[in-house]
Amino acid sequence: MVTTATILHADLDAFYALVEQLLNPSLRGKPIAVGGGVVLAASYEAKAFGVRGGMPGRRACALLSSLASFTLAFSVEVALLRR
């Protein structure tokens, strides 16, 4: 019997940043990060400047002075995931 495997890659690092952009359309196309002292998620626009999840927030701001940052609104993200 031959079995095949399916591999799914989901970029959840960007998910929380994309939710912020969904909630606030004026943020679309702008570099944003979600997190406090540590970046939990970075938008693709922020990633283009080297901002990454797990990076200290101060380092992210040093890489990109125009970076907008937000705290995680976990209840909102969970509600969107359940749709």
N, C-alpha and C positions, 0 to 999 in steps of 0.2 A: 504494500500500500504506500503510495506516494502522498506526502503531505506538503503543503506549501505554507509558508509563513508570510504574514503581512506586517509590514513595518510602517507605523504611523509616527511622523515627527510633527509635534505641535510646538510652536515657538511661544511658550507661555511666558517667557521673559518679557515679551512685548505686550502680552495680554492686558496687564493692569494699566499700562500707559495708553493703550488703545481705548480702554474703557473711559479713561479721563478725557480723551479726545472725542469720544462719542457723546459724553455728557456735556462737554463744552466745545461746540464746533469751532469757536475762535482759536482753539489750540491745534486744529488740524494743520499739518505741515510744519509745525514748530517742534523744536527739540524739547522733550519733557522727560522727567524722571519721577518715579514713584518710590517713596521710602523716606526714612528719617535720616539717621546717621549713616545708613548704608543704602545704596541704590538697590531696590527690589526689582524694578523693571525700568527699562529705557525704551523710548520710542525709536523707530528706525531712523528718524532724523537725528536723534541724539547719538545713536550707535555709529553714525557716519563720522562723528567727531571723536570716537573712542570711548564714549560712556558705555559702561557695561553693568549688568546686574552683579551684585556682590562688591562693587567698588565703593570705597568710602565717599560719602557725600561731598566732603571738602575737595577731594581729588576731582570728582566729576565737575564741580563748579569751577575749579581751576582750569580744567580742559575747555570748558565752555561757559563763559560768563553769562550768556543769555539763556542758560538752562532754567526752565521753569520746573519747580519740584512740588510734589503733592504728597500728603500722607495717604496711606492705603485706606480706602473706604470698602472694607471687606464685605459688608452686608450688601452693598450695591453690586459688587462683582459676583457674589453668590447668586443674587437674584437674576442677573443677566445670564449666568451659566445654566440656570434652571429653565430658561425659555426654550 
